[in-house]
């Protein structure tokens, strides 16, 4: 099923207020937002939110937010074609180097160098190609943490394409549990683990939360990496503390620079200490120890 664009027009001042409200309300879901100036002379801007799944529920939330702002609008819908944009965009992406890691598509296999920890990512519907600042930041941080601490096992929470799980398996040669709430992502992750010859080390599981039985069997972990979003990471702090060993490490990303202190505070409250923050392209990757 393709996405649906929910959109309406407003003046610039209204559009800015609405965008800020939508950004806060839909941050956890990661729904894309956009504001486009369509008529400068008449101060007409188009606000768009892209949704899939239960579009009716998203539209109802939009209308509730607009009512709360005293800015009622007529919300229109546009059905978008079901295109694998990740697959299409990967065709033109250049390979990425992050520490010893070299993340590439099939078309760039010839650019691998001796000594590279090469990770080939098949185009798919899952997030995480190595090109985003959060993924590249995690790769750099993981190399440092693994070489210093020598973990015996690891969890990649919200694995997406499994690029981080594959990186851990290739670098540390340890068992890695790779979980995601999205079964499509888990399918892509499993494919990528096979493609990179680490399927024996990387177990991929669809798990909506820490209550899934797999965690009772596999936890606690020496290392947990989670490249998701700041607010979910803050909510997960108590559960992270229960699922990482004493002396173990967390590598957290998907966090904007301005969200760094709030995330660290949430984990300090769970007896973690901050070790290092890596800044990249407006995003941060945080290393914490329990």
C-alpha positions in Angstrom: 0.0 0.0 0.0 1.3 3.4 -0.9 1.4 6.5 1.3 -1.3 9.2 1.5 -0.5 12.9 1.5 -2.7 14.8 3.9 -2.5 18.5 3.0 -4.0 22.0 3.3 -3.0 25.6 2.8 -2.2 28.4 5.3 -0.4 31.6 5.7 3.3 31.5 6.6 2.8 32.4 10.3 0.0 29.8 10.6 2.0 27.2 8.7 5.0 27.7 11.0 2.8 27.2 14.1 1.1 24.1 12.6 4.4 22.6 11.5 5.8 23.0 15.1 2.7 21.4 16.6 2.7 18.5 14.1 6.5 17.9 14.5 6.0 17.4 18.3 2.8 15.4 17.9 4.0 12.9 15.2 7.7 12.7 16.2 7.4 9.2 17.6 5.9 7.9 14.4 8.4 9.5 12.2 5.8 10.7 9.8 7.3 13.0 7.1 6.2 16.7 7.2 6.7 19.4 4.7 5.8 23.1 4.2 5.9 24.5 0.6 5.4 28.1 -0.4 3.0 27.9 -3.4 2.1 31.6 -3.8 4.5 34.2 -2.4 2.4 37.2 -3.4 -0.7 35.9 -1.6 1.2 34.3 1.3 -0.1 30.8 0.6 1.8 27.9 2.0 0.9 24.2 1.7 1.4 22.0 4.8 1.7 18.2 4.0 2.0 15.2 6.2 2.6 11.7 4.7 0.9 8.8 6.3 0.3 5.1 5.8 -1.7 2.5 7.7 -4.7 4.0 9.4 -4.9 7.3 7.5 -8.4 8.1 9.0 -6.9 8.1 12.5 -4.0 10.3 11.4 -6.4 12.8 9.8 -8.5 12.8 13.0 -5.4 13.7 15.0 -4.5 16.5 12.5 -8.0 18.0 12.9 -7.8 17.8 16.7 -4.4 19.6 16.6 -5.7 22.3 14.3 -8.8 22.8 16.5 -6.5 23.1 19.5 -4.6 25.9 17.7 -7.9 27.5 16.7 -6.8 27.1 13.1 -9.5 24.8 11.5 -8.5 23.7 7.9 -10.1 21.6 5.2 -7.7 18.6 5.0 -7.4 17.0 1.6 -5.9 13.7 0.6 -3.7 12.6 -2.3 -2.9 8.9 -2.8 0.7 8.3 -3.7 2.0 5.4 -5.8 3.5 2.5 -4.0 7.2 3.0 -4.9 10.1 1.6 -3.1 11.9 5.0 -2.7 14.7 3.5 -0.7 15.5 1.1 -3.5 15.3 3.9 -6.1 17.4 6.3 -4.1 20.1 3.7 -3.4 20.8 3.4 -7.1 22.5 6.8 -7.0 24.0 6.7 -3.5 27.8 6.8 -3.1 29.4 4.4 -0.7 30.0 5.5 2.9 33.1 5.1 5.0 32.8 5.3 8.8 35.9 4.2 10.6 36.9 0.8 9.1 33.4 0.2 7.8 32.6 0.6 4.1 28.8 0.6 3.4 27.9 0.1 -0.2 25.4 -1.2 -2.7 26.0 -4.0 -5.1 27.1 -1.5 -7.8 30.0 -0.4 -5.7 31.6 -3.7 -4.8 34.6 -2.9 -6.8 35.5 0.0 -4.6 36.2 -2.1 -1.5 39.7 -1.9 -0.2 41.9 -4.4 1.6 41.2 -4.1 5.3 37.7 -2.7 4.8 34.9 -4.1 6.9 32.6 -4.1 3.9 28.8 -4.1 4.5 26.7 -4.5 1.4 23.1 -3.2 1.8 20.5 -4.5 -0.5 17.9 -1.8 -1.5 14.8 -2.4 0.6 12.0 -0.8 2.5 13.9 -0.6 5.8 15.7 2.4 7.2 19.4 2.4 7.6 21.8 2.6 4.6 24.8 4.2 6.4 24.3 7.5 4.6 22.3 9.1 7.4 24.4 10.9 10.1 22.9 8.7 12.8 23.9 5.4 11.2 27.3 6.6 10.3 27.8 8.0 13.8 26.8 4.6 15.3 29.2 2.8 13.1 32.1 5.0 14.3 31.1 4.7 17.9 30.6 0.9 17.7 34.1 0.4 16.4 35.6 2.3 19.4 33.4 0.6 22.0 33.8 -2.9 20.6 37.6 -2.7 20.3 37.9 -1.3 23.9 35.3 -3.4 25.7 35.2 -6.7 23.7 31.5 -7.5 24.3 30.4 -11.1 24.2 26.9 -10.5 22.7 24.8 -7.6 21.5 21.3 -6.3 20.7 20.5 -4.1 17.8 17.1 -2.6 18.8 15.1 -1.2 15.9 17.5 -2.8 13.4 16.0 -1.5 10.2 18.3 -2.8 7.4 20.5 -4.5 10.0 23.5 -2.5 9.0 24.5 -2.1 12.7 23.9 -5.7 13.5 26.0 -6.8 10.5 28.8 -4.3 11.6 28.9 -5.8 15.1 29.0 -9.4 13.8 31.8 -8.6 11.3 33.9 -6.6 13.8 33.4 -8.6 17.0 32.4 -12.0 15.7 29.7 -12.3 18.4 26.1 -13.3 18.4 23.8 -10.3 17.7 20.0 -10.1 18.2 18.5 -7.8 15.7 14.9 -6.8 16.4 12.3 -4.4 14.9 8.6 -3.7 15.2 8.2 -3.8 11.4 8.1 -7.3 9.8 9.1 -5.8 6.5 12.3 -4.4 8.1 13.0 -7.7 9.7 12.7 -9.4 6.3 15.1 -6.9 4.8 17.5 -7.4 7.8 17.5 -11.1 7.4 18.3 -10.8 3.7 21.1 -8.4 4.4 22.6 -10.7 7.1 22.7 -13.5 4.5 24.1 -11.3 1.8 27.0 -10.3 4.2 27.6 -13.9 5.3 26.8 -13.3 9.0 23.4 -15.1 9.2 24.9 -17.6 11.7 25.6 -14.7 14.1 22.7 -12.4 13.5 19.2 -13.5 14.6 16.4 -11.3 13.2 13.1 -11.1 15.1 9.9 -9.1 14.8 9.5 -7.8 18.4 7.2 -4.9 19.3 8.8 -4.4 22.7 11.0 -5.9 25.5 8.0 -8.1 26.6 8.7 -10.4 23.6 9.9 -13.8 24.8 13.2 -13.5 22.8 14.5 -11.0 25.4 13.8 -13.4 28.3 15.9 -16.0 26.5 18.8 -13.7 25.3 19.1 -10.9 27.8 21.1 -9.4 29.5 23.5 -8.1 26.8 27.0 -6.7 27.0 26.1 -4.1 24.4 22.8 -2.6 23.1 22.7 -0.3 20.2 19.5 1.6 19.4 19.3 4.1 16.5 15.6 5.1 16.8 14.3 8.5 18.1 14.9 10.5 21.2 11.5 10.2 22.9 11.2 6.4 22.5 14.7 6.1 23.8 13.9 8.2 26.9 10.8 6.0 27.6 12.9 2.9 27.2 15.5 3.9 29.7 14.2 1.7 32.6 13.9 -1.4 30.3 17.3 -0.8 28.8 18.7 -0.9 32.4 17.1 -4.2 33.0 18.4 -5.7 29.7 22.1 -4.7 29.7 24.6 -6.3 32.1 26.2 -4.4 34.9 29.3 -2.8 33.3 27.7 -3.1 29.8 27.3 -0.3 27.3 24.6 1.4 25.3 25.1 3.2 22.0 22.1 5.4 21.3 21.3 7.6 18.3 18.5 9.1 16.2 19.0 12.0 18.6 19.2 15.7 17.5 21.8 17.9 19.1 19.2 19.8 21.1 17.8 16.5 22.5 21.1 15.2 23.8 20.9 16.5 27.4 17.4 15.2 27.9 18.3 11.7 26.7 21.4 11.6 28.9 19.4 12.7 31.9 16.8 9.9 31.4 19.6 7.3 31.5 21.6 8.9 34.3 18.4 8.4 36.3 18.7 4.7 35.6 22.3 4.5 36.9 24.0 4.9 33.6 27.0 7.3 33.2 27.8 9.3 30.1 31.0 8.3 28.4 31.1 10.2 25.1 29.0 12.0 22.6 29.8 12.0 18.9 28.3 14.8 16.8 27.6 14.4 13.1 25.4 16.4 10.7 23.2 17.8 13.5 22.7 14.5 15.1 24.4 12.8 18.1 25.5 9.3 19.0 25.8 8.7 22.7 27.8 6.1 24.6 26.6 5.2 28.1 27.8 2.6 30.6 25.8 1.0 33.4 
